[in-house]
Amino acid sequence: MQTIEFNLEWKLKLQNRFINYAKIYSTSDPESESTPSTPQQWNIAKYIFEELQGLGLEQVELDGNGYIYAFIPSNLEEDNEPTIGFIAHYDTSPDFNGQNVNPIIWDDYDGGDLLLNKETGFVLSPNKFENLRQYKGKTLITTDGTSLLGADDKAGVAEIVTAAEYLLAHPEIKHGRIAIGFTPDEEIGRGAHKFDVEKFGAEWAYTMDGSEAGELEYENFNAASAVVEINGLSVHPGYAYGKMVNAALLAAEFASMLPKEETPSTTKGFEGFYHLMEIKADVSHAKLEYIIRDHDEVKFDQRKAVMQQVVAQFNTIHGENTAHVVIKEQYRNMKQQFEGKMHIIDIAAQAMKDANIEPKIKAIRGGTDGAQLSYMGLPCPNIFAGGMNFHGPYEYVALETMEKAVKVIINIAKAVKNAN
């Protein structure tokens, strides 16, 4: 197996590329109907598009919906290999501030508390996040405590672009044609909605959107959103006796009727949940936004039915049409799309072993673009990208884990031989 030499020059390329991406505001918006959902996503899309052109990739395209496609040509004399792909998303989560991101680099992390912001006293501590301890001696990139970092999934974007640059600079590494895709709006469940699978032209692909080194995932939640609206009756509080119906109070009552031990904070592994994302309420009207998740398809359908049943029960108590719910499916568990195609997983697992990484094959307690793409005819498991503590100010990534992800991409590229 040919050794990949990743010297200081390449490490700095990877580090600087990620930091440049992280500083570009690219938060998505679930309330928007456009694609991309926010104008700021065009800024990073255009930046990546121009970068790929400058690196010399072929057929680089930024389409009208913000999707980026590019290709590394085969360098084989006789190319009988399938085209494979690598995909990541460039938007960041609307769950926390994504503006004015100020990444901080911590060389040779000492394993203790990190004071991210002297003005606010904001600290990232292994006493709160035990997983920090495993990165002692590594180079960490963190936030300054006022924003998320965006390693989800700009780390994945940086790794794919760096791997592409490395392969172009090292023609002695033989590989088939490689497709690259970057998407908007993954964080709001729409990353694959307008992805052109036919244009991408790959027989299968990998999303680089996982967390710790070694993660390899081809199972994920079945997912749906549920929006519950409750109607109240507003009258002057001084004359409300027997008349007022307070929708805000009813919203709290409704939330209490769902299983209390089936929330994100009380479940793990393959256990599903109901997650109340947001309540907007006043006396006259309330809106509760939920997500419903379960790995098991039967249990997932049962959860959707329970939501409908609770609404019906609520209306029995408070009157017909007091509440109604709209449930929309978001994505399904991609596991069944890999029946008879486990070579896709085996190749990735071996690529990790060849980079001295122990594969950790597990189910995602979430979803990726790959889940939807798998149902669109592009089998697409998920590989680690290195980010930790996503969607908040405690987010960080280790440069060494990102380097490992680049090596895995390169190992996959050169390992695919007539595997279709």
C-alpha positions as CSV (number, residue, x, y, z in Angstrom):
1,M,0.0,0.0,0.0
2,Q,1.4,3.3,-1.1
3,T,2.0,5.6,1.9
4,I,0.5,9.1,1.8
5,E,3.0,11.7,2.9
6,F,1.1,14.5,4.5
7,N,3.8,17.0,5.4
8,L,3.5,20.4,7.2
9,E,2.8,22.2,3.9
10,W,-0.3,20.0,3.4
11,K,-1.4,20.3,7.0
12,L,-1.3,24.1,6.8
13,K,-3.2,24.0,3.5
14,L,-5.9,22.0,5.2
15,Q,-6.0,24.2,8.3
16,N,-6.1,27.5,6.4
17,R,-8.7,26.2,4.0
18,F,-11.0,25.2,6.8
19,I,-10.5,28.5,8.6
20,N,-11.2,30.5,5.5
21,Y,-14.5,28.5,5.0
22,A,-15.4,28.9,8.7
23,K,-15.2,32.7,8.6
24,I,-17.8,32.9,5.7
25,Y,-21.3,33.4,7.0
26,S,-23.5,30.6,5.6
27,T,-26.3,29.8,8.0
28,S,-29.4,28.3,6.4
29,D,-33.1,29.2,7.2
30,P,-35.9,26.7,7.6
31,E,-38.5,29.4,7.1
32,S,-37.3,30.3,3.7
33,E,-38.7,28.6,0.5
34,S,-35.8,29.5,-1.8
35,T,-32.8,27.4,-2.7
36,P,-30.3,28.2,-1.2
37,S,-32.5,29.2,1.7
38,T,-30.4,32.3,2.5
39,P,-28.4,34.8,0.3
40,Q,-25.3,34.4,2.5
41,Q,-24.8,30.8,1.3
42,W,-24.0,32.2,-2.2
43,N,-20.9,33.8,-0.7
44,I,-19.3,30.5,0.3
45,A,-20.6,28.7,-2.8
46,K,-19.0,31.2,-5.1
47,Y,-15.8,31.0,-3.1
48,I,-15.6,27.2,-3.3
49,F,-16.5,27.3,-7.0
50,E,-13.7,29.7,-7.9
51,E,-11.3,27.7,-5.7
52,L,-12.1,24.4,-7.5
53,Q,-11.6,26.1,-10.9
54,G,-8.2,27.5,-9.7
55,L,-7.1,24.0,-8.6
56,G,-7.7,22.6,-12.1
57,L,-10.7,20.3,-11.6
58,E,-12.8,19.5,-14.6
59,Q,-16.4,20.5,-15.4
60,V,-16.7,22.7,-12.4
61,E,-20.2,24.0,-12.1
62,L,-22.2,26.2,-9.7
63,D,-25.9,25.7,-10.6
64,G,-28.8,28.1,-10.1
65,N,-29.7,26.4,-6.8
66,G,-26.2,26.7,-5.2
67,Y,-25.1,23.1,-5.9
68,I,-21.5,22.7,-6.8
69,Y,-20.2,19.8,-9.1
70,A,-16.7,19.1,-10.1
71,F,-14.6,16.1,-11.3
72,I,-11.1,14.7,-10.9
73,P,-10.4,12.8,-14.2
74,S,-9.2,9.3,-14.2
75,N,-5.4,8.9,-14.6
76,L,-5.5,5.2,-15.6
77,E,-4.4,4.0,-19.0
78,E,-7.4,1.7,-19.1
79,D,-10.2,2.9,-16.9
80,N,-12.6,0.1,-16.0
81,E,-13.3,1.5,-12.5
82,P,-16.7,2.9,-11.5
83,T,-17.0,6.6,-10.9
84,I,-17.3,7.3,-7.2
85,G,-18.1,10.5,-5.4
86,F,-17.5,12.6,-2.2
87,I,-20.1,15.0,-0.9
88,A,-20.3,17.6,1.9
89,H,-22.6,20.6,2.7
90,Y,-21.4,24.2,3.2
91,D,-24.3,25.6,5.1
92,T,-24.3,25.9,8.9
93,S,-27.0,25.3,11.4
94,P,-29.5,28.0,12.3
95,D,-29.5,26.6,15.9
96,F,-26.8,29.1,17.0
97,N,-25.2,32.3,15.7
98,G,-23.1,31.7,12.6
99,Q,-21.9,35.2,11.9
100,N,-18.5,36.7,12.7
101,V,-17.0,33.3,13.3
102,N,-13.5,33.8,14.8
103,P,-11.7,30.4,14.9
104,I,-8.9,30.0,17.5
105,I,-6.0,27.6,16.9
106,W,-4.6,25.7,19.9
107,D,-1.3,24.0,19.1
108,D,-0.3,21.0,21.3
109,Y,-3.5,21.1,23.5
110,D,-2.5,20.4,27.1
111,G,-5.7,18.5,28.0
112,G,-7.1,21.2,30.3
113,D,-9.6,24.0,30.2
114,L,-9.5,26.3,27.2
115,L,-10.5,30.0,27.9
116,L,-12.1,30.8,24.6
117,N,-13.1,34.4,25.4
118,K,-11.4,36.5,28.1
119,E,-14.1,39.1,28.0
120,T,-17.0,36.8,28.7
121,G,-15.0,34.1,30.6
122,F,-16.3,31.4,28.2
123,V,-14.5,28.1,28.8
124,L,-14.4,24.8,26.9
125,S,-13.6,22.2,29.5
126,P,-13.0,18.4,29.5
127,N,-14.9,18.3,32.8
128,K,-18.0,19.1,30.8
129,F,-17.0,17.5,27.5
130,E,-15.1,14.3,28.4
131,N,-14.2,13.6,24.7
132,L,-11.8,16.6,24.8
133,R,-9.3,14.5,26.8
134,Q,-8.5,12.2,23.8
135,Y,-7.1,15.2,21.9
136,K,-4.3,16.0,24.3
137,G,-1.2,16.9,22.3
138,K,-3.3,17.7,19.1
139,T,-4.0,20.9,17.3
140,L,-7.5,22.0,18.1
141,I,-9.6,24.7,16.3
142,T,-12.3,26.2,18.4
143,T,-14.8,29.1,18.5
144,D,-14.3,32.2,20.6
145,G,-17.5,31.4,22.5
146,T,-19.8,33.7,20.5
147,S,-20.6,31.6,17.5
148,L,-20.6,28.0,16.3
149,L,-17.5,26.9,14.4
150,G,-19.0,25.4,11.3
151,A,-17.0,22.2,11.3
152,D,-20.4,20.7,10.5
153,D,-19.7,20.5,7.6
154,K,-17.0,22.9,6.4
155,A,-14.5,20.4,7.8
156,G,-15.9,17.9,5.3
157,V,-15.7,20.4,2.5
158,A,-12.1,21.3,3.3
159,E,-11.1,17.6,3.5
160,I,-12.6,16.8,0.1
161,V,-11.0,19.9,-1.6
162,T,-7.6,19.2,0.0
163,A,-7.8,15.5,-1.1
164,A,-8.7,16.6,-4.6
165,E,-5.7,19.0,-4.7
166,Y,-3.4,16.3,-3.4
167,L,-4.5,13.8,-6.0
168,L,-4.0,16.3,-8.8
169,A,-0.5,17.1,-7.4
170,H,0.4,13.4,-7.1
171,P,-0.4,11.7,-10.5
172,E,1.6,8.6,-9.3
173,I,-1.5,7.8,-7.2
174,K,-3.7,5.9,-9.6
175,H,-7.4,6.3,-9.4
176,G,-10.6,6.4,-11.5
177,R,-12.9,9.3,-12.2
178,I,-14.0,11.0,-9.0
179,A,-17.1,13.2,-8.7
180,I,-17.3,16.0,-6.1
181,G,-20.5,17.7,-4.8
182,F,-21.2,20.4,-2.3
183,T,-24.7,21.3,-1.2
184,P,-26.7,24.0,0.5
185,D,-29.4,23.7,3.1
186,E,-28.4,20.3,4.6
187,E,-29.0,21.6,8.1
188,I,-32.6,22.3,7.4
189,G,-33.2,18.9,5.7
190,R,-33.1,20.0,2.1
191,G,-29.5,19.3,1.1
192,A,-30.3,16.7,-1.4
193,H,-33.6,18.0,-2.7
194,K,-32.3,19.5,-5.9
195,F,-29.1,17.5,-6.2
196,D,-28.6,16.2,-9.8
197,V,-27.7,12.6,-9.4
198,E,-27.5,12.0,-13.1
199,K,-25.1,14.9,-13.6
200,F,-23.0,13.7,-10.7
201,G,-22.6,10.4,-12.5
202,A,-21.3,8.3,-9.7
203,E,-22.2,4.7,-8.9
204,W,-21.9,5.5,-5.3
205,A,-20.6,8.2,-3.0
206,Y,-19.6,9.1,0.5
207,T,-20.7,12.1,2.6
208,M,-17.9,13.5,4.8
209,D,-20.2,14.7,7.6
210,G,-19.5,12.5,10.6
211,S,-17.7,13.3,13.9
212,E,-14.9,11.2,15.5
213,A,-12.2,9.5,13.6
214,G,-13.2,6.1,12.4
215,E,-17.0,6.8,12.1
216,L,-18.6,5.0,9.2
217,E,-22.3,5.1,9.1
218,Y,-24.9,3.5,6.8
219,E,-27.9,3.6,9.1
220,N,-29.7,6.7,10.2
221,F,-33.0,7.9,11.7
222,N,-36.2,7.9,9.8
223,A,-37.3,11.5,10.1
224,A,-40.4,13.7,10.0
225,S,-41.4,17.1,11.1
226,A,-44.6,17.8,13.0
227,V,-46.1,21.3,13.3
228,V,-49.0,21.6,15.9
229,E,-51.1,24.7,15.9
230,I,-53.5,25.5,18.7
231,N,-56.3,28.0,18.6
232,G,-57.3,30.1,21.6
233,L,-59.7,32.9,22.4
234,S,-58.3,36.3,23.5
235,V,-60.4,38.6,25.6
236,H,-59.6,41.3,28.1
237,P,-58.2,39.6,31.2
238,G,-60.4,41.7,33.4
239,Y,-63.5,40.2,31.8
240,A,-62.1,36.8,30.9
241,Y,-64.0,34.6,33.3
242,G,-65.6,31.7,31.4
243,K,-64.5,33.1,28.1
244,M,-60.8,33.2,27.6
245,V,-59.0,30.2,26.1
246,N,-55.3,30.8,26.6
247,A,-53.4,29.1,23.7
248,A,-50.1,29.5,25.4
249,L,-51.2,27.5,28.4
250,L,-52.8,24.9,26.1
251,A,-49.4,24.6,24.3
252,A,-47.7,23.7,27.6
253,E,-50.4,21.2,28.3
254,F,-50.1,19.6,24.8
255,A,-46.3,19.2,25.2
256,S,-46.8,17.4,28.5
257,M,-49.1,14.8,26.8
258,L,-46.3,13.3,24.7
259,P,-44.1,10.6,26.3
260,K,-41.7,12.3,28.7
261,E,-39.0,9.7,28.5
262,E,-38.8,9.8,24.7
263,T,-36.9,13.0,24.1
264,P,-33.3,13.5,22.9
265,S,-32.0,13.9,26.4
266,T,-33.5,10.7,27.6
267,T,-32.7,8.3,24.7
268,K,-29.6,6.9,23.1
269,G,-28.4,4.3,20.6
270,F,-31.3,3.1,18.4
271,E,-34.0,4.6,20.6
272,G,-36.2,7.2,18.9
273,F,-37.8,10.4,20.2
274,Y,-40.1,13.3,19.9
275,H,-38.2,16.6,20.0
276,L,-39.9,19.9,20.7
277,M,-37.8,22.4,18.7
278,E,-39.7,25.6,19.3
279,I,-42.9,27.1,20.8
280,K,-44.4,30.4,19.6
281,A,-47.4,31.3,21.6
282,D,-49.7,34.0,22.8
283,V,-53.3,33.9,24.2
284,S,-54.9,33.5,20.8
285,H,-52.6,31.2,19.0
286,A,-49.7,28.7,19.6
287,K,-47.4,26.9,17.3
288,L,-45.3,23.9,18.4
289,E,-42.6,22.6,16.1
290,Y,-41.4,19.0,16.6
291,I,-39.1,16.6,14.9
292,I,-39.9,12.8,15.1
293,R,-37.1,10.3,14.9
294,D,-36.7,6.5,15.0
295,H,-34.3,4.0,13.3
296,D,-37.0,1.3,13.1
297,E,-39.5,1.9,10.3
298,V,-42.4,0.4,12.1
299,K,-41.7,2.3,15.3
300,F,-41.3,5.5,13.2
301,D,-44.8,5.1,11.7
302,Q,-46.1,4.4,15.2
303,R,-44.6,7.6,16.5
304,K,-46.4,9.6,13.7
305,A,-49.6,7.9,14.6
306,V,-49.1,8.7,18.3
307,M,-48.7,12.4,17.4
308,Q,-52.1,12.2,15.5
309,Q,-53.7,10.4,18.5
310,V,-52.5,13.0,21.0
311,V,-54.0,15.8,18.9
312,A,-57.3,13.9,18.7
313,Q,-57.3,13.3,22.5
314,F,-56.5,17.0,23.0
315,N,-59.4,18.0,20.9
316,T,-61.7,15.6,22.8
317,I,-60.7,17.5,26.0
318,H,-60.8,21.1,24.7
319,G,-63.2,21.0,21.7
320,E,-63.1,20.0,18.1
321,N,-60.5,21.9,16.0
322,T,-58.7,23.4,19.0
323,A,-55.5,21.8,17.6
324,H,-54.4,20.4,14.3
325,V,-51.1,18.9,13.1
326,V,-49.2,18.7,9.8
327,I,-46.6,15.9,9.6
328,K,-44.1,15.9,6.8
329,E,-41.5,13.2,6.1
330,Q,-37.9,14.4,5.8
331,Y,-35.9,11.3,5.1
332,R,-35.7,7.5,5.7
333,N,-33.2,5.1,7.1
334,M,-30.8,4.4,4.2
335,K,-29.7,0.9,5.6
336,Q,-32.0,-1.0,3.2
337,Q,-30.4,0.7,0.2
338,F,-27.2,-1.2,0.9
339,E,-28.5,-4.7,0.6
340,G,-26.3,-6.5,-1.8
341,K,-23.9,-3.5,-1.9
342,M,-21.8,-3.9,1.2
343,H,-18.6,-3.6,-0.8
344,I,-19.2,0.2,-0.6
345,I,-18.9,-0.1,3.2
346,D,-16.0,-2.6,3.0
347,I,-13.9,-0.3,0.8
348,A,-14.3,2.6,3.2
349,A,-13.5,0.4,6.2
350,Q,-10.3,-0.9,4.6
351,A,-9.3,2.6,3.6
352,M,-9.5,3.5,7.3
353,K,-7.4,0.5,8.3
354,D,-4.8,1.4,5.7
355,A,-4.6,4.8,7.4
356,N,-4.2,3.2,10.8
357,I,-7.7,4.1,11.8
358,E,-10.0,1.6,13.5
359,P,-13.4,1.7,11.8
360,K,-16.4,2.5,14.1
361,I,-19.4,1.3,12.2
362,K,-22.5,2.6,13.9
363,A,-25.9,4.2,13.3
364,I,-26.3,8.0,13.0
365,R,-28.5,9.6,15.5
366,G,-29.4,12.1,12.9
367,G,-29.3,12.3,9.1
368,T,-27.1,13.4,6.3
369,D,-27.6,14.3,2.6
370,G,-26.5,10.7,2.0
371,A,-29.8,9.3,3.4
372,Q,-31.9,11.1,0.8
373,L,-29.3,10.5,-1.9
374,S,-29.4,6.8,-1.2
375,Y,-33.2,6.8,-2.0
376,M,-32.5,8.8,-5.1
377,G,-30.4,6.0,-6.5
378,L,-26.9,7.1,-5.2
379,P,-25.9,4.8,-2.3
380,C,-24.1,7.2,0.0
381,P,-22.8,6.2,3.5
382,N,-21.3,8.7,5.9
383,I,-17.6,9.1,6.9
384,F,-16.1,11.1,9.8
385,A,-15.1,14.7,9.2
386,G,-13.8,15.4,12.7
387,G,-16.1,18.1,14.2
388,M,-17.3,17.7,17.8
389,N,-20.1,19.4,19.7
390,F,-21.9,20.6,16.6
391,H,-24.4,23.5,16.5
392,G,-23.1,25.6,19.3
393,P,-20.3,27.6,20.8
394,Y,-18.5,24.6,22.2
395,E,-17.8,23.2,18.7
396,Y,-14.3,22.2,17.9
397,V,-12.2,20.1,15.5
398,A,-8.8,18.5,15.7
399,L,-6.6,19.2,12.7
400,E,-5.1,15.7,13.0
401,T,-8.6,14.1,12.6
402,M,-9.2,16.2,9.5
403,E,-5.8,15.0,8.1
404,K,-7.0,11.4,8.7
405,A,-10.2,12.1,6.8
406,V,-8.2,13.4,3.8
407,K,-6.1,10.2,3.8
408,V,-9.2,8.1,3.9
409,I,-10.6,9.9,0.9
410,I,-7.4,9.3,-1.0
411,N,-7.2,5.6,0.1
412,I,-10.8,5.1,-1.1
413,A,-10.0,6.8,-4.5
414,K,-7.1,4.5,-5.2
415,A,-8.7,1.3,-3.8
416,V,-11.8,1.2,-6.0
417,K,-11.0,-1.4,-8.7
418,N,-13.9,-3.0,-10.6
419,A,-15.9,-3.1,-7.4
420,N,-19.3,-2.4,-9.0
